[in-house]
């Protein structure tokens, strides 16, 4: 039940997350004074008030909800061996006067999960609802109705969580390891409002919903990563910044987007006040649709890792390198970052390339990392067998060999290739880069 309380988004795509507002666990709860009222033969032992945060705040309102845990009331039971573990959990929406329930919540006053421990039959979990006075419910509830489907989905979710507990399931994919979830989601909503209109003006022959929202997500992540990585920008007395992130930390040498493709990621970052460039081997149709500031930041240029002198203009000391599905440049990213004294890099690998050929698990298996390092870096855990997992572990090994401190995260983007390998400077690299920057 705590999984359902903490993660309502697993049951509804219209819910972004839940936020715990209060958790009354220690003190005695008075049923009659709460939003639930009294249930015969039951006693409340814990009440969690949470806020259901809508994914689209402009369309759906957020909603406070009480989650009340109840046990059998021993004072009203003839059984002296009453189980004090919660056997009922009731979810109760908190509505102000004239407030309507949002679309993602069933039109009921209470939803109850009841655990029935039976002697002559298997134990059962039953879901019960208490209707709103204004929303009468037909009895029995029709199988095709929305309420029936919602209740069935909630029971299915609870069954899966319970089975995971019994089978000791361990998640291998962990999100929000570097940027807190709430911080990322809140800023993403702001960025989506700023740039979501690009779906309507998409110039490429690719799916705009996937590409626009994916690049908005990556831009959001980068902005927050830089905020926590680099010193805050100093504000002059006469400067009046319009956006809160105008003072956030940013790479001292700007950014370089390897293989920027349609240029959207570069456009979003430049539009939000960040300095940087995007390079690709050919110009794309969408480039001409961007404002002049973005067009000036997009360049047709082939990065040759064996001749970086030709790319010096794009790789100043302190630059932050973005390798988003950079293909052949993915394994070279930590090498180039080291040689050109980059301030860090973020690589989202897709197609598996080694330095001079396609990556092969058999051919490149000699370069790997010990299991404890794989777990420490959040590379997916020990025992990963997929080709993509082996490839990202191999890429991580190259970064470690170049002297980078590594962190990995699984991004909240609409792609199966959503692993981010993030290189941060070690103390020795910071020292070398500082000397090089001073020399330049």
N, C-alpha and C positions, 0 to 999 in steps of 0.2 A: 504493500500500500504506500510506503514511503516513496517508491519509485514513481508511482502514479501521481503522487502529490508533488514531487520535485520535477517531474517531466511530463506535464500535460500535453506538450507539443508532439509527443509520440502518438497521440490519439487524434489530434486535429492539426491540420496544416494551417489553420487560421490562428492558432495560438503560437506565439513566439517563445514564451517561457513562463515560469511562475517565480514569484519573488516572495520569500517568507517575511511577513510583516510582524507577526507575533507567534510565540510558541509557549503556551502555558502548560508546562509539564510538571512543575514542582508543586504548585499549590492546588488545593482542592477546588474543583469546578462545580459551580452550582448550575445544574441543568436548566432550571426554570428561569434563570436570569440571562441565559445565553440565547443565541439565535435559534437554537435547536428546540428548546422546550424540554419537557420531560418525556422519557420513554419508559413505560412500565417495566419494572424488573431490571433496569439498566442504570449504570452510574458512569458519568463521564470522568475519565482520568487524564485526558490530554486534549487540548484544542490548538490547532495550528491555523492561523489566519494567513492566507496567501493572496497574492494579487495575480490574476491571470492577465498577462500582457499580450495584447493583440499583435499579430504580425503586420496588420495594416491599420495603424492607429487612425488614419483618416477615414476609414470605413467602419471599423468595429471598435467599440469602446472596451477599455480594460474593465475587469470585474473583480471585486474582493469576494473571497469565499472562505467559509469556516470548514475545517476538516476535523471532526470530533471523533475521538476514540472512546469507545464504551466497553465496560466489562459488566458481567452479571453482578447485580447488587446483592451482596451476601446478607444484608439486613432484611431482604424481602424473600430470601430463598430458604427452603427447608433443608437444602443440601448443605452440609457443613464443609464440604470440600469443593468450594466454588473456585473455578479457574479464573485467576486474576489477569490473564493475558487478554488483550482486547479481542472481542469477537464480533464487534460491529464498528464500522467506520461510516460516518454520515457526512456527505458534502452538501453544504448549504450556501447558496448565493446570498450576498448581502446587498440588498437593493434599497436605494434611497426612494423617497416619495416620487412617484411618477416615472421612475427609472425602469426601462425595459431591459429584459435579458438580451445580451448580444446573440448573434446568430449561432456562434459556436457552442453555446450552452443549451442543453435541452430545456424545454419550457416546463420545468418542474420546480417545486419549492425545496425538495430534498432528494438526494440520491444516496442510498444506503447499500453498503457491502456487508453481508451477514455470513459469518462462518458457522456452519452447523455441524457439530461433532456428534455423529449418530452412532449408536451401539450396534444396530442390526443392519446398517447399510454404510456404504462409503461416505466419508465426510464430504460436505458439499459447501460451495460458495454460491450464495444467491444474491442477486441484485434486486433492490426494491426502490420504488419511486413514490413520492408524495406530490400530487398534482397541485398546480397553482389554482386558486379559486376561479381565475378567469380563463383557465385552459383545462376544461374537463377532458379526462382520458377515457377512451372506450375500453371496456373490460370484456374479454381479454384484449391485450394490446395486439394489433395486427402485425404479423411477421414482416410485412413490407413497409411498415411505418418507420419514420426517421427515429423515433424514440426507441423502437425495438432494435434497429440496427446500431444505434449508439450504445445501448446497454450491452448488446452482444459483443461489440468491439471492446468495451471496457472490461468485460469478463475475460475475453480472449487475451487482452494485454496482461491482466492480473495472473492468468494461468501461465503465460510465458515467463513472467518474472519469477513466479513461484518455482517453475521447473528449472530455471537458471540457478536459483538458490540451491535446490536439491542436488543438481548435477555439478555444482561448484564451477559454473562457467566464469571464465576470466576474459574481460574485454581486451583485445589486442590493439584496437584502434582507439586512441585517446585524443579527444579534441581539447582545444583551449589550454594547451600546456604552457604557452608563453603569454598570450594576450587573454585576459579574463573574458569569459563569455559575455557577461552583461555589458562590459565596456565595448566589446566588438559589435554586438548586436545593436546597441543604441546608436553608435556612430554609423553603422551600416544603414540604418533607417534614414538618417540625415543625408547620407551620400546617395541613397536611392532616390530620394526626393529631388536631389540636385541634378542627377544624370539619368534617371529612368526614362526621360523623354527620348533618349537616343534610340530606343527601340523603334520609335515611329519613323525615324529618319535614317534607318540602317541602309548602307549603300552596297554591302557585300551580298553574295549569294549563299550566305550561311545563316544559321538560325540566330536571329537577333536576341531572342529571349535568353538563350544560353550564353552567348558571347558578351552581351551588355552586362547582365547581372553577374557573370563570372568576373569580369574585369573590375566592376564596381566593388566586388568582394575583395579582390586582390589589392586594389588601391586602398581600401579601408584598412586591410591588415598591414600594409606597408606604412601607412601614415601613423598607425599606433605603434608599430615596431620601432620606427624612427623616433617617435616621441619618447619611448622608454629607453632608447639606446644612446641618443645624442643629447648634448646640453640644450636647455631651453633657449630660444632666441631672445636676445635682449631687446627690450622695447625702449625706443627713444621717447623723451618727454613729449615731443610734438607729434608722435605717430599715433594714429587711431586705427587699429586693426579691426576689420569688419568681422572676421571669423575667429572663433576660439582657437582654431588650430594654426593661426598665423604665427603664434609664438612657440609652437611645438618644435622639438628638436628635429633636425634634418641632416642628411649627410653633408659634410663640409665640402665635398667635391661634386655635389649634385648626384644625379642617378644616370645610369645608362641601361636602356632596355634592349637587351640582345634579341635580335629577330623579332622586332616589335609588330610585324604582320600588319594588321589593320590599323595599328596606331592608337587604338582606343585607350589602352592603359596609360600610355604616354600622355594622351589628351586629358584624361581625368586628373592626373597628377599635376600637369602644367596648369590646368584650369584652377586647381586648388592652391596655387601659389608656390609649387615646388619647381626647382630648377633641374633640368635634365634633358636628355636626348633619347630618341629611339632610332635604331638603325635596322635596316633589312636589306636583303640583296636586290629587291625590286620594289618599285613604288606600287601602292595599292589604290584602288578606286576611291576608298573612303578618305584618303588623305586630303583630297581637294574640298571635302565637305566640312573640314574643321576650321576654326578661326585661325587667323594669321599667326598668332602666338604659338599654336600647336604646329602649324605647317613649318614654321621656322625651326622647330625642335625635331622634326622627322627628316631622316637622311637616308639616301640610298648608299649603302656602304657594306662591303663584305669584310668581316673581321677575320684576319688570318692569324691564328695563334702562333705561327712560326715567324711572323714578321709584324710584330706589334708596333713598330715605329710608324707604320702607315695609319695606325689608329690612335696615335697619341692625342689628337684633338678631342677624341671622344672619351679618353681614359685619363683624365687628370688625377693627380694624387688625391686620395680621399673620396673618390667616386664610389658609389654603391651600385653594384651590378645586379640587374634583374634578369634572370634566365628563366622566363616563363615559356615552357615547351620549346626550349632552344635547340633541341635535337642534337646535331653534331657538336654544338658548343657546350652542351651540358657537362661533359667530363673536363672540358678545358676551363670552366668557370672558376674553380678554386685556384688553378694555376695562373690564369690571367690576373685574378684578384691579388695574388701574392706578388707577381712580377711588377704590376702597376700600382702597388701600394694602395689598394682599395680599402675603404672603411668597413666593408662587409659585403655580403651578397645573399640573395635569396634565389634558390633554384627550385623550380617545379618541374621535375623531369617527366618526359612522356615517352617518346621513341627511344629505345635503348641503343645508345652509341658508346663505343669506347673511343680512344684517342684517334685511331686511324682506320677503324673498321666497325662493323656492327658488333655490339656486345654479345658475348656468348658465355653462358654459365659454365660450360666445360672449359673454355679457353681462359677465362678470367677468374676462375675460382681460387687461384693462389693468393689473390689480394682480397682479404676480408678482415673482419674485426672479431675479437673475442665476444662470446655471448653476453658477458657483463657490460661491455661497452655498447652493444646493440640495444640492450634494455635501458641503459642510462641515457642514451641519446633519443629514446622513444622512436626507434626505427621500425617498430612493429612487433618486437618481442622475439625471443629465441624460437627457432623451429619454423620460421617462415619458409615456404617452399615455392611460392609463385615466382614467375620470372621477374615481375615488376618489383617484388620485395627484394630479390637477390640483386637486382640492378641498383636500387637505391642504397643498399648496404655497401655495394661496391663503390658507388659514388661517394658515400660518406668516408670510406677508407681512403680515397684519393685526397679528400679535403683534410683529413687528419694527417696524412703524409706531408701535406703542404704547410702544416702548422696551425690550422684553424681550430678554434673551439667550435664545436657543433651543437646545434639544437635542432630538433625536428618537430614538426607539427602537422596535423591533418587539417587542412583548410576547409571552411564551410563554403564550398563552391560547387556548382552543379556539374561535377566532372568526377569520373572514377580515378583520374590521375590528379589527386588532390594532396599529395605529400609535398611539404615544403622542407627543403634542407637549407638551414640558415647558418652562414658562416660568420662568426664573431672573432674579433682580433684577440689573440693571446697577448700576454704582457710583452713577450719577446717581439712579436710582430708589431705591436703598438710602437715599441721603441725604434725598430727598423724603419717603420713608415714615417715616424716623426722626424727622424734624421733625413730621410729622403725628401720629405715635404719641405724641410728647412733648406735643403740643398737646392731644390728647384726654385 
